[in-house]
Amino acid sequence: MYKKILIAILICFLYGHVYAQSIEKKIDSLQILIKNTASDTLKIEYYHELVEIYISNQPNKALKFGHKALALRKKIKYDEGASYENLFLAHSRADQHSDSLLKYAQLIEQYYVDDERGQLIAHWCYAFYYEELNQQDKVIEEYLKCLDIVRASNDVDLKRNEGPLFNNIANVFKKTEQYEKAMKFYKKALEIEKPEKLNITKANILFNIATMYRKHFNKVDTAQIFLDKAYELYDKLNEVEGIATVLIERAEYRDSRKEFELANSLYFRALEIIENNRFGDNLILIYQSLAEHYLERKEYRRSIKYGEKALQEVNKQGDFKELKDLYLILDKSYTGVKNFRRAHEIRGLSMEFRETTNSTLLLNKVTELQTRFEVEQREIENELLKAETVANKKAIQNTTIAAIASFLALLLIGSWSLIIYRSNRQKQKYNEILKATVANRTFELEQANKNLEQVNYELRTFTYIASHDIKEPIRVISGYAGLIFKQLPDDLKNTLGGYFDTIKRSTSQLYTLIEDFAHYTTMSKHEVVEKQDVDLNVLTLSIVDTLQESIKTYNGEVLISELPTIQSSTSLLFTIFKNLIENGLKYNVSEKPIVRVTYHKKEIYDEIIISDNGIGINEKYYEKIFEMFKRLHSRGAYEGSGIGLAIVKLSIEMLGGIIDVESEEGKGTRFIIRLPR
């Protein structure tokens, strides 16, 4: 028996070695072919083959060859065959910024117009994009489109995606706490993945059903049956990451029954697997689970040890989804060991995280409303344009017919009369169709405008509430906190001073955020700006007077060169200059912060430069700094709402100008404003 096993292992090893060697030879051959061939078309095909080889195990190399194929295809305008490199780029960017994902999803949809596989990938990427924006209804809509493509296809490979799609839809319902629907789709997915199948998708579905039964339906015994099946399948597939997640689930179940020692053993078995294999997401999960486990046992120091490890991994990987629970665990643990200073710091981080999350959700909602209207408007305009094009085309055809008829009139006067009669009838008919089409499209445009008015009304209502009804309670909270602090004995003032400082700072930040957001939403790029003579010297000196307190606080200096009088808006320029000068003083670690305002007269525009000797900005963040709520530093390091530069950019655009950035980290920043004359 042992001999047979040994022989089987040896055969597998030799097969794997031979297979690896054949792959290496194929790679070498393809690279030689690429180097020696003069045909760009053949090079593209060879690059595609390299992408297919590397895509599963070395995605960075696959990405490199994908880019090369894409560059060549664009160079020679080569459209034959599927643009596989775009498909790969979308896969490789799936976990990147949502805008990049949308861009590559649109590329795939464009290049795979008549290809069902490409359309499947495109809609799958759209689902990922909407998931980034937390628009779960859109996510489900895109997955259902994928499902329609798969079911209508005769491609066996394509049909294998049906089970994973049901599983993904179930995950969305689970995320939105629609547990009955989630379970329904998990079971559908399991039905598709037949009993004889041995694949990772089926194991994942079994695991998801097990967690649903335990956590949301309180059917512990049923959950254990599905969990055992998942574990068995993960074990057969040698899927160690899946084995680790099952062990964590079993440990959490033991924790819930207060069987701490047994849970402890399971956690550390999972930890060993995860740390040995460096599974990133699961590393965060196991550290956080251990922190919560030890918190339940009131072993606070061990809880802190693993909680801080989890926090370190979160910051390293940039995966902030679980921060809310992690901050709560660490807060309780540090309080348990009476380390109130660190507990206070953790609470501050938690507040900042919640504020950033809420700001992002609000911005996504505003962006969604704006995008929805723009899409509707564009569709209506396109329909009107199509209708006009059809009418013009018919008019040209009618003119041509009339010209030919005139030429033939010398021979066939009767036929000529008949043609003219029919032509006029046809022209009249198309004119009536055009009028009806224009009337319908005008009505739709009016409806779209009404919808926009409703959106604007809702936005104005929100702005009014934010500006009045929300700011007043904030002032009350801040005022009463100050009164309470004054009434405290001196010993409590020393102990609780940090907490009251946090309340004061947080209310001040929230008040500033609401004011800046209200200011931003009341501005409009399409608003007509009345211009008058503005003496920039007088304006800048007025701003310096306004900022005297900040200048003293930062020990700064504002140097103003000789500035002209220009045609512009005093209020908008005041907003622009004040924000940029204040930022130059604030984002500055020099002993003597200096902000300079200079002017250059160009042929067709006025150039104003506001420069500083501050901390500088990395080139990759030049665009990001002008987005709402996007901050490069924590609120603990620098105060502010995160809207100032967005207001600056919008104000300059209202004046018809542009703003550029030149900067180097540690050596200051130059904001270059160009305003048309």
C-alpha positions as CSV (number, residue, x, y, z in Angstrom):
1,M,0.0,0.0,0.0
2,Y,2.7,2.5,1.0
3,K,4.7,1.6,-2.1
4,K,1.7,2.4,-4.3
5,I,1.3,5.8,-2.6
6,L,5.0,6.5,-2.9
7,I,5.0,5.6,-6.6
8,A,1.9,7.8,-7.2
9,I,3.5,10.8,-5.5
10,L,6.7,10.3,-7.5
11,I,4.7,10.2,-10.8
12,C,2.9,13.4,-9.8
13,F,6.2,15.1,-9.0
14,L,7.8,14.1,-12.3
15,Y,4.7,15.1,-14.2
16,G,4.7,18.5,-12.5
17,H,8.4,19.0,-13.2
18,V,8.0,18.1,-16.9
19,Y,4.9,20.3,-17.2
20,A,6.8,23.3,-15.6
21,Q,9.7,22.7,-18.0
22,S,7.3,22.6,-21.0
23,I,5.7,25.9,-19.9
24,E,9.2,27.5,-19.5
25,K,10.1,26.3,-23.0
26,K,6.9,27.7,-24.4
27,I,7.5,31.1,-22.8
28,D,11.1,31.2,-24.2
29,S,9.8,30.3,-27.6
30,L,7.2,33.0,-27.6
31,Q,9.7,35.6,-26.5
32,I,12.1,34.6,-29.3
33,L,9.2,34.8,-31.8
34,I,8.3,38.2,-30.6
35,K,11.8,39.4,-30.9
36,N,12.4,38.0,-34.4
37,T,9.1,38.7,-36.1
38,A,8.4,41.9,-38.0
39,S,4.7,41.5,-38.0
40,D,2.9,43.5,-35.4
41,T,-0.2,41.3,-35.8
42,L,1.7,38.2,-34.9
43,K,3.3,39.9,-32.0
44,I,-0.2,40.8,-30.6
45,E,-1.1,37.1,-30.8
46,Y,2.1,36.0,-29.1
47,Y,1.5,38.6,-26.3
48,H,-2.0,37.2,-25.9
49,E,-0.6,33.7,-25.3
50,L,1.8,35.0,-22.7
51,V,-1.1,36.7,-20.9
52,E,-2.9,33.4,-20.8
53,I,0.1,31.7,-19.3
54,Y,0.8,34.3,-16.6
55,I,-2.8,35.4,-15.7
56,S,-3.4,32.8,-13.0
57,N,-0.1,32.8,-11.1
58,Q,1.9,36.0,-12.0
59,P,-0.7,38.7,-12.7
60,N,1.9,41.5,-12.8
61,K,3.7,39.9,-15.7
62,A,0.3,39.2,-17.4
63,L,-0.5,42.9,-17.0
64,K,2.8,43.9,-18.6
65,F,2.2,41.8,-21.7
66,G,-1.5,42.9,-21.8
67,H,-0.3,46.6,-22.0
68,K,2.1,45.7,-24.8
69,A,-0.6,44.0,-26.8
70,L,-3.0,46.9,-26.2
71,A,-0.4,49.5,-27.3
72,L,0.4,47.5,-30.5
73,R,-3.3,47.1,-31.3
74,K,-3.9,50.8,-31.1
75,K,-0.8,51.6,-33.2
76,I,-1.9,49.4,-36.2
77,K,-5.7,49.7,-35.5
78,Y,-5.9,45.9,-35.2
79,D,-9.4,44.8,-34.3
80,E,-9.4,41.2,-35.3
81,G,-10.2,38.7,-32.6
82,A,-11.2,39.6,-29.1
83,S,-9.2,42.4,-27.4
84,Y,-8.1,40.0,-24.7
85,E,-5.7,42.4,-23.1
86,N,-8.6,44.7,-22.1
87,L,-10.4,41.8,-20.5
88,F,-7.3,41.1,-18.4
89,L,-6.8,44.7,-17.5
90,A,-10.4,44.8,-16.1
91,H,-9.6,41.7,-14.0
92,S,-6.4,43.2,-12.7
93,R,-8.0,46.5,-11.8
94,A,-11.1,44.9,-10.2
95,D,-9.8,45.8,-6.7
96,Q,-8.6,49.3,-7.7
97,H,-10.3,52.7,-7.8
98,S,-13.9,52.5,-9.0
99,D,-13.3,55.1,-11.8
100,S,-10.6,52.8,-13.3
101,L,-12.9,49.8,-13.1
102,L,-15.7,51.7,-14.9
103,K,-13.3,52.7,-17.6
104,Y,-12.1,49.2,-18.3
105,A,-15.6,47.7,-18.1
106,Q,-16.7,50.2,-20.8
107,L,-13.7,49.3,-22.9
108,I,-14.6,45.6,-22.8
109,E,-18.3,46.3,-23.6
110,Q,-17.1,48.4,-26.6
111,Y,-14.7,45.9,-28.0
112,Y,-16.9,42.8,-27.3
113,V,-20.1,44.1,-28.9
114,D,-21.1,40.8,-30.5
115,D,-19.2,38.5,-28.1
116,E,-21.2,37.0,-25.3
117,R,-18.1,36.2,-23.2
118,G,-17.0,39.8,-23.4
119,Q,-20.4,41.1,-22.5
120,L,-20.5,38.8,-19.5
121,I,-17.2,40.1,-18.3
122,A,-18.3,43.7,-18.9
123,H,-21.5,43.4,-16.8
124,W,-19.6,41.5,-14.1
125,C,-17.2,44.5,-13.9
126,Y,-20.1,46.9,-13.8
127,A,-21.4,44.9,-10.8
128,F,-18.0,45.4,-9.1
129,Y,-18.1,49.1,-9.9
130,Y,-21.5,49.6,-8.3
131,E,-20.4,47.5,-5.3
132,E,-17.6,50.1,-4.8
133,L,-20.3,52.8,-4.8
134,N,-22.4,50.7,-2.4
135,Q,-25.4,50.8,-4.9
136,Q,-26.6,47.3,-4.2
137,D,-29.7,47.4,-6.3
138,K,-27.5,48.2,-9.3
139,V,-25.1,45.3,-8.4
140,I,-28.0,42.8,-8.5
141,E,-29.2,44.3,-11.8
142,E,-25.8,43.7,-13.4
143,Y,-25.5,40.2,-12.0
144,L,-29.0,39.4,-13.4
145,K,-27.8,40.6,-16.8
146,C,-24.8,38.2,-16.5
147,L,-27.2,35.4,-15.6
148,D,-29.3,36.1,-18.8
149,I,-26.1,35.9,-20.9
150,V,-25.0,32.6,-19.3
151,R,-28.5,31.0,-19.6
152,A,-28.9,32.0,-23.3
153,S,-25.4,30.7,-24.2
154,N,-24.6,27.3,-25.7
155,D,-20.9,27.6,-24.5
156,V,-20.3,25.0,-21.8
157,D,-17.5,27.0,-20.2
158,L,-19.8,30.0,-20.0
159,K,-22.5,28.1,-18.3
160,R,-20.2,27.2,-15.5
161,N,-20.6,30.7,-14.2
162,E,-24.3,30.2,-13.3
163,G,-23.5,28.8,-9.8
164,P,-20.9,31.6,-8.9
165,L,-23.5,34.2,-10.1
166,F,-26.2,32.9,-7.8
167,N,-23.7,32.9,-5.0
168,N,-22.7,36.5,-5.7
169,I,-26.4,37.6,-5.8
170,A,-26.9,35.9,-2.4
171,N,-23.9,37.7,-1.0
172,V,-25.5,41.0,-2.0
173,F,-28.7,40.1,-0.3
174,K,-26.8,39.0,2.8
175,K,-24.9,42.3,2.9
176,T,-28.2,44.2,2.8
177,E,-29.6,42.0,5.6
178,Q,-32.2,40.3,3.3
179,Y,-31.4,36.9,4.8
180,E,-34.4,35.0,3.4
181,K,-33.6,36.0,-0.1
182,A,-29.9,35.4,0.4
183,M,-30.6,31.8,1.6
184,K,-32.9,31.2,-1.4
185,F,-30.1,32.1,-3.9
186,Y,-27.4,30.2,-1.9
187,K,-29.6,27.1,-2.3
188,K,-30.1,27.7,-6.0
189,A,-26.4,28.0,-6.4
190,L,-25.9,24.7,-4.5
191,E,-28.5,23.0,-6.8
192,I,-26.5,24.0,-9.9
193,E,-23.2,22.8,-8.4
194,K,-24.0,19.1,-8.7
195,P,-23.1,16.7,-5.8
196,E,-20.3,15.0,-7.9
197,K,-18.7,18.4,-8.5
198,L,-15.5,19.1,-6.5
199,N,-14.7,22.8,-6.9
200,I,-14.0,25.8,-4.7
201,T,-17.3,27.5,-5.6
202,K,-19.3,24.7,-4.2
203,A,-17.2,24.7,-1.0
204,N,-17.7,28.4,-0.6
205,I,-21.5,28.1,-1.1
206,L,-21.6,25.4,1.6
207,F,-19.6,27.6,4.0
208,N,-21.9,30.6,3.3
209,I,-25.1,28.5,4.0
210,A,-23.5,27.2,7.3
211,T,-22.8,30.8,8.5
212,M,-26.3,31.9,7.5
213,Y,-27.9,29.1,9.5
214,R,-25.8,29.8,12.6
215,K,-25.8,33.6,12.7
216,H,-29.2,34.5,11.2
217,F,-31.5,31.6,11.5
218,N,-30.2,30.1,14.8
219,K,-30.1,26.6,13.5
220,V,-26.9,25.5,15.0
221,D,-27.1,21.7,14.2
222,T,-28.0,22.3,10.5
223,A,-25.1,24.8,10.3
224,Q,-22.7,22.2,11.6
225,I,-23.8,19.7,8.9
226,F,-23.0,22.2,6.1
227,L,-19.8,23.4,7.8
228,D,-18.6,19.8,7.9
229,K,-19.3,19.3,4.2
230,A,-17.5,22.6,3.4
231,Y,-14.5,21.5,5.5
232,E,-14.4,18.0,3.8
233,L,-14.5,19.7,0.3
234,Y,-11.8,22.2,1.2
235,D,-9.6,19.4,2.5
236,K,-10.0,17.3,-0.7
237,L,-9.1,20.4,-2.8
238,N,-6.2,21.2,-0.4
239,E,-7.7,24.7,-0.1
240,V,-5.9,25.7,3.1
241,E,-7.5,29.2,3.1
242,G,-10.9,27.7,3.1
243,I,-9.9,25.3,5.9
244,A,-8.7,28.3,8.0
245,T,-12.1,30.1,7.6
246,V,-14.0,27.0,8.7
247,L,-11.8,26.7,11.8
248,I,-12.5,30.4,12.6
249,E,-16.3,29.8,12.2
250,R,-16.1,26.8,14.5
251,A,-14.1,28.8,17.0
252,E,-16.7,31.6,17.0
253,Y,-19.4,29.0,17.6
254,R,-17.5,27.6,20.6
255,D,-17.0,31.2,21.9
256,S,-20.8,31.8,21.7
257,R,-21.2,28.7,24.0
258,K,-18.5,30.0,26.4
259,E,-16.3,27.0,25.5
260,F,-13.2,29.2,25.5
261,E,-10.5,26.6,25.7
262,L,-11.8,24.7,22.7
263,A,-12.3,28.0,20.8
264,N,-8.7,29.0,21.7
265,S,-7.3,25.7,20.1
266,L,-9.3,26.2,16.9
267,Y,-8.3,29.9,16.6
268,F,-4.6,29.0,16.9
269,R,-4.9,26.2,14.3
270,A,-6.4,28.8,11.9
271,L,-3.7,31.4,12.8
272,E,-0.9,29.0,12.0
273,I,-2.3,28.3,8.6
274,I,-3.0,31.9,7.8
275,E,0.4,33.3,9.0
276,N,2.3,30.5,7.2
277,N,0.5,31.3,3.9
278,R,0.1,35.2,4.4
279,F,-3.5,35.3,3.5
280,G,-4.1,39.1,3.7
281,D,-7.8,39.4,4.3
282,N,-7.9,36.4,6.6
283,L,-5.0,37.7,8.6
284,I,-7.1,40.8,9.6
285,L,-10.0,38.4,10.3
286,I,-8.1,36.0,12.6
287,Y,-6.3,38.8,14.5
288,Q,-9.7,40.6,15.1
289,S,-11.4,37.3,16.1
290,L,-8.6,36.6,18.6
291,A,-8.9,40.1,20.0
292,E,-12.6,39.7,20.5
293,H,-12.1,36.2,21.9
294,Y,-9.7,37.4,24.6
295,L,-11.9,40.5,25.3
296,E,-14.8,38.0,26.1
297,R,-12.4,36.3,28.5
298,K,-11.4,39.6,30.0
299,E,-7.8,38.9,29.1
300,Y,-7.3,42.5,28.0
301,R,-3.6,42.6,27.3
302,R,-3.8,39.6,24.9
303,S,-6.9,41.3,23.3
304,I,-4.8,44.5,22.8
305,K,-1.9,42.5,21.3
306,Y,-4.1,40.9,18.6
307,G,-6.3,44.0,18.1
308,E,-3.2,46.2,17.4
309,K,-1.9,43.5,15.0
310,A,-5.2,43.6,13.1
311,L,-5.1,47.5,13.0
312,Q,-1.5,47.3,11.6
313,E,-2.7,44.9,8.9
314,V,-5.6,47.1,8.0
315,N,-3.4,50.1,7.6
316,K,-0.9,48.0,5.5
317,Q,-3.5,46.6,3.2
318,G,-5.8,49.6,3.1
319,D,-8.9,47.4,3.9
320,F,-11.0,49.6,6.2
321,K,-14.3,47.6,6.1
322,E,-14.0,46.1,9.6
323,L,-12.5,49.2,11.4
324,K,-15.7,50.0,13.2
325,D,-15.8,46.7,15.2
326,L,-12.1,46.7,15.6
327,Y,-12.0,50.2,17.2
328,L,-14.8,49.1,19.6
329,I,-12.8,46.0,20.7
330,L,-9.6,48.1,21.3
331,D,-11.5,50.8,23.1
332,K,-12.9,48.3,25.6
333,S,-9.6,46.4,26.0
334,Y,-7.6,49.6,26.7
335,T,-10.3,50.7,29.1
336,G,-10.0,47.3,30.8
337,V,-6.3,47.8,31.5
338,K,-7.0,51.5,32.6
339,N,-5.0,52.9,29.7
340,F,-7.4,55.8,29.2
341,R,-5.1,57.8,27.0
342,R,-4.9,55.1,24.3
343,A,-8.6,54.4,24.7
344,H,-9.2,58.1,24.1
345,E,-7.0,58.0,21.0
346,I,-8.9,55.0,19.6
347,R,-12.2,56.7,20.1
348,G,-10.9,59.7,18.2
349,L,-9.8,57.4,15.3
350,S,-13.3,55.8,15.4
351,M,-15.0,59.2,15.2
352,E,-12.8,60.2,12.3
353,F,-13.5,56.9,10.5
354,R,-17.3,57.3,10.9
355,E,-17.2,60.9,9.7
356,T,-15.1,60.0,6.6
357,T,-17.5,57.1,5.8
358,N,-20.6,59.2,6.2
359,S,-19.0,62.0,4.0
360,T,-18.2,59.4,1.3
361,L,-21.8,58.0,1.3
362,L,-23.2,61.6,1.0
363,L,-20.9,62.4,-1.8
364,N,-21.8,59.2,-3.7
365,K,-25.5,60.0,-3.3
366,V,-25.1,63.5,-4.7
367,T,-22.9,62.2,-7.6
368,E,-25.5,59.5,-8.4
369,L,-28.3,62.0,-8.6
370,Q,-26.3,64.3,-10.8
371,T,-25.1,61.4,-13.1
372,R,-28.6,60.1,-13.4
373,F,-29.9,63.4,-14.7
374,E,-27.0,63.9,-17.1
375,V,-27.6,60.5,-18.6
376,E,-31.3,61.1,-19.1
377,Q,-30.6,64.5,-20.6
378,R,-28.0,63.1,-23.0
379,E,-30.4,60.3,-24.1
380,I,-33.2,62.8,-24.9
381,E,-30.7,65.0,-26.9
382,N,-29.5,62.0,-28.8
383,E,-33.1,61.0,-29.7
384,L,-33.8,64.5,-30.9
385,L,-30.7,64.6,-33.0
386,K,-31.5,61.2,-34.6
387,A,-35.0,62.4,-35.4
388,E,-33.6,65.6,-37.1
389,T,-31.0,63.6,-39.0
390,V,-33.7,61.2,-40.4
391,A,-35.8,64.2,-41.4
392,N,-32.8,65.9,-43.1
393,K,-31.9,62.7,-44.9
394,K,-35.4,62.3,-46.2
395,A,-35.4,65.9,-47.3
396,I,-32.2,65.4,-49.3
397,Q,-33.6,62.3,-50.9
398,N,-36.8,64.2,-51.9
399,T,-34.7,67.0,-53.4
400,T,-32.7,64.4,-55.4
401,I,-35.8,62.8,-56.7
402,A,-37.2,66.2,-57.7
403,A,-34.0,67.0,-59.7
404,I,-34.1,63.6,-61.5
405,A,-37.8,64.1,-62.2
406,S,-37.2,67.6,-63.6
407,F,-34.6,66.1,-66.0
408,L,-37.0,63.4,-67.2
409,A,-39.9,65.9,-67.5
410,L,-39.1,66.6,-71.1
411,L,-39.8,63.0,-72.0
412,L,-42.4,61.9,-69.4
413,I,-44.4,64.8,-68.1
414,G,-47.1,62.6,-66.7
415,S,-44.6,60.5,-64.7
416,W,-43.0,63.6,-63.5
417,S,-46.3,65.0,-62.1
418,L,-46.9,61.7,-60.3
419,I,-43.5,61.6,-58.8
420,I,-43.8,65.2,-57.5
421,Y,-47.2,64.4,-56.0
422,R,-45.9,61.3,-54.2
423,S,-42.8,63.2,-53.1
424,N,-44.8,65.9,-51.6
425,R,-47.1,63.5,-49.8
426,Q,-44.0,61.7,-48.4
427,K,-42.4,64.9,-47.4
428,Q,-45.6,66.0,-45.6
429,K,-45.8,62.6,-43.9
430,Y,-42.2,62.8,-42.6
431,N,-42.8,66.4,-41.5
432,E,-45.7,65.2,-39.4
433,I,-43.6,62.4,-38.0
434,L,-40.8,64.9,-37.2
435,K,-43.3,67.2,-35.4
436,A,-44.7,64.4,-33.4
437,T,-41.2,63.1,-32.5
438,V,-40.1,66.6,-31.5
439,A,-43.2,67.1,-29.4
440,N,-42.7,63.8,-27.6
441,R,-39.0,64.5,-27.0
442,T,-39.8,68.1,-25.8
443,F,-42.3,66.6,-23.4
444,E,-39.7,64.1,-22.1
445,L,-37.2,67.0,-21.8
446,E,-39.7,69.0,-19.8
447,Q,-40.2,65.9,-17.5
448,A,-36.4,65.6,-17.1
449,N,-36.2,69.2,-16.2
450,K,-38.9,68.8,-13.6
451,N,-37.0,65.8,-12.2
452,L,-33.9,68.0,-12.0
453,E,-35.9,70.8,-10.3
454,Q,-37.1,68.2,-7.8
455,V,-33.5,67.0,-7.2
456,N,-32.3,70.6,-6.8
457,Y,-35.2,71.3,-4.4
458,E,-34.2,68.3,-2.3
459,L,-30.6,69.4,-2.3
460,R,-31.6,72.9,-1.3
461,T,-33.8,71.5,1.4
462,F,-30.9,69.4,2.7
463,T,-28.6,72.4,2.5
464,Y,-31.1,74.6,4.5
465,I,-31.5,71.9,7.2
466,A,-27.7,71.5,7.4
467,S,-27.2,75.3,7.6
468,H,-29.9,75.9,10.2
469,D,-31.4,73.0,11.9
470,I,-28.2,71.0,12.4
471,K,-25.8,73.8,13.2
472,E,-28.0,75.0,16.1
473,P,-27.8,71.7,18.1
474,I,-24.0,71.6,17.5
475,R,-23.7,75.1,19.0
476,V,-25.8,73.9,22.0
477,I,-23.7,70.8,22.5
478,S,-20.5,72.8,22.4
479,G,-21.9,75.5,24.8
480,Y,-23.2,73.1,27.4
481,A,-20.0,71.0,27.3
482,G,-18.1,74.2,28.1
483,L,-20.5,75.1,31.0
484,I,-20.2,71.5,32.4
485,F,-16.4,71.6,32.3
486,K,-16.4,74.9,34.2
487,Q,-18.5,73.4,36.9
488,L,-16.2,70.4,37.4
489,P,-13.7,70.3,40.4
490,D,-10.1,70.8,39.5
491,D,-9.1,67.1,39.9
492,L,-11.9,66.0,37.4
493,K,-10.9,68.8,35.1
494,N,-7.4,67.3,34.9
495,T,-8.7,63.8,34.4
496,L,-11.5,64.6,31.9
497,G,-9.9,67.6,30.1
498,G,-8.9,65.5,27.1
499,Y,-12.5,64.3,26.5
500,F,-13.9,67.9,26.6
501,D,-11.2,69.0,24.2
502,T,-12.3,66.2,21.8
503,I,-15.9,67.4,22.1
504,K,-14.9,71.0,21.4
505,R,-12.7,70.0,18.5
506,S,-15.2,67.6,17.0
507,T,-18.2,70.1,17.1
508,S,-16.0,72.8,15.6
509,Q,-15.0,70.5,12.8
510,L,-18.6,69.4,12.1
511,Y,-19.7,73.1,12.2
512,T,-17.0,74.0,9.6
513,L,-17.9,71.0,7.5
514,I,-21.6,71.9,7.3
515,E,-20.8,75.5,6.5
516,D,-18.4,74.6,3.7
517,F,-20.7,72.0,2.2
518,A,-23.6,74.4,2.2
519,H,-21.4,77.0,0.5
520,Y,-20.3,74.5,-2.1
521,T,-23.8,73.2,-3.0
522,T,-25.2,76.8,-3.4
523,M,-22.5,77.5,-6.1
524,S,-23.1,76.6,-9.7
525,K,-20.7,76.3,-12.7
526,H,-23.5,77.6,-15.0
527,E,-24.3,80.7,-12.9
528,V,-23.7,84.0,-14.8
529,V,-21.0,85.9,-12.9
530,E,-21.2,89.7,-12.9
531,K,-17.7,91.1,-13.3
532,Q,-16.3,94.5,-12.2
533,D,-12.9,96.1,-11.7
534,V,-11.1,94.4,-8.8
535,D,-8.0,95.9,-7.3
536,L,-6.0,92.7,-6.4
537,N,-3.7,94.7,-4.0
538,V,-6.7,96.0,-2.0
539,L,-8.3,92.5,-2.1
540,T,-5.2,90.7,-0.9
541,L,-4.5,93.2,1.9
542,S,-8.1,92.7,3.1
543,I,-7.6,88.9,3.2
544,V,-4.3,89.3,5.2
545,D,-6.2,91.5,7.7
546,T,-8.9,88.7,8.0
547,L,-6.2,86.1,8.6
548,Q,-4.2,88.0,11.2
549,E,-5.0,85.5,13.9
550,S,-3.9,82.6,11.8
551,I,-0.7,84.4,10.7
552,K,0.2,85.0,14.4
553,T,-0.7,81.4,15.4
554,Y,1.5,79.9,12.7
555,N,4.2,82.7,13.0
556,G,3.7,83.2,9.3
557,E,4.2,85.9,6.7
558,V,2.3,86.8,3.5
559,L,4.4,88.6,0.9
560,I,2.5,90.4,-1.9
561,S,4.1,91.7,-5.1
562,E,2.7,94.6,-7.1
563,L,-0.7,93.4,-8.3
564,P,-3.0,95.0,-11.0
565,T,-6.7,95.8,-11.3
566,I,-8.5,93.1,-13.3
567,Q,-12.1,92.5,-14.5
568,S,-13.4,89.7,-12.3
569,S,-15.7,88.9,-9.2
570,T,-14.6,90.3,-5.9
571,S,-16.5,87.6,-3.8
572,L,-15.1,84.7,-5.8
573,L,-11.5,86.0,-5.8
574,F,-11.8,86.6,-2.1
575,T,-12.8,82.9,-1.6
576,I,-10.0,81.7,-3.9
577,F,-7.2,83.8,-2.4
578,K,-8.3,83.2,1.3
579,N,-8.4,79.4,1.0
580,L,-5.0,79.1,-0.8
581,I,-3.2,81.6,1.5
582,E,-4.7,79.9,4.6
583,N,-3.7,76.4,3.3
584,G,-0.1,77.7,2.7
585,L,0.1,78.7,6.4
586,K,-1.6,75.7,7.8
587,Y,0.1,72.8,5.8
588,N,3.5,74.0,6.8
589,V,6.1,72.8,9.3
590,S,8.7,75.5,8.7
591,E,9.7,77.7,11.6
592,K,8.6,80.7,9.4
593,P,5.8,79.8,7.0
594,I,5.8,82.1,4.0
595,V,3.1,82.6,1.4
596,R,3.8,84.6,-1.7
597,V,1.3,86.2,-4.1
598,T,2.7,87.2,-7.5
599,Y,1.2,88.2,-10.9
600,H,2.2,87.7,-14.6
601,K,0.4,89.4,-17.5
602,K,0.1,86.9,-20.4
603,E,-1.2,87.5,-23.9
604,I,-4.8,86.3,-23.4
605,Y,-5.1,85.7,-19.7
606,D,-4.0,86.9,-16.2
607,E,-1.7,84.5,-14.3
608,I,-1.8,84.7,-10.5
609,I,0.6,82.4,-8.5
610,I,0.1,81.7,-4.8
611,S,3.2,79.8,-3.5
612,D,4.4,78.6,-0.1
613,N,7.3,76.8,1.6
614,G,5.0,74.2,3.1
615,I,5.0,70.4,3.2
616,G,4.4,70.0,-0.5
617,I,2.2,67.5,-2.4
618,N,3.1,64.2,-4.1
619,E,2.4,64.5,-7.9
620,K,0.0,61.5,-7.8
621,Y,-2.4,63.5,-5.6
622,Y,-2.6,66.6,-7.8
623,E,-6.1,65.8,-9.0
624,K,-7.3,64.2,-5.8
625,I,-6.8,67.4,-3.6
626,F,-9.6,69.2,-5.6
627,E,-12.2,66.6,-4.8
628,M,-14.8,67.0,-2.0
629,F,-13.9,65.4,1.3
630,K,-10.6,64.0,-0.1
631,R,-7.9,64.7,2.5
632,L,-4.2,63.6,2.3
633,H,-3.7,63.9,6.1
634,S,-5.8,62.9,9.2
635,R,-7.8,65.6,11.0
636,G,-5.5,65.0,14.0
637,A,-2.6,66.4,11.9
638,Y,-4.4,69.2,10.2
639,E,-7.9,70.6,10.8
640,G,-10.3,71.5,8.0
641,S,-13.5,70.2,6.2
642,G,-11.8,68.7,3.1
643,I,-14.0,71.0,0.9
644,G,-11.8,74.1,0.6
645,L,-9.9,73.3,-2.5
646,A,-13.0,71.9,-4.2
647,I,-14.6,75.4,-3.6
648,V,-11.5,77.0,-5.0
649,K,-11.6,75.0,-8.2
650,L,-15.4,75.5,-8.7
651,S,-15.0,79.3,-8.1
652,I,-12.2,79.5,-10.7
653,E,-14.3,77.5,-13.2
654,M,-17.2,79.9,-12.7
655,L,-14.8,82.7,-13.7
656,G,-13.9,80.7,-16.9
657,G,-10.4,79.9,-15.6
658,I,-8.2,77.0,-14.7
659,I,-5.9,76.1,-11.8
660,D,-2.7,74.0,-12.0
661,V,-0.4,72.7,-9.2
662,E,3.4,72.5,-9.1
663,S,4.9,70.9,-6.0
664,E,7.6,68.8,-4.4
665,E,7.2,67.1,-1.1
666,G,9.0,69.0,1.6
667,K,9.8,72.0,-0.6
668,G,6.4,73.8,-0.9
669,T,3.6,74.2,-3.5
670,R,2.7,76.6,-6.3
671,F,-1.0,77.1,-7.3
672,I,-1.1,78.7,-10.7
673,I,-4.4,80.4,-11.5
674,R,-5.1,81.5,-15.1
675,L,-8.1,83.8,-15.7
676,P,-9.3,84.9,-19.2
677,R,-9.4,88.6,-19.9
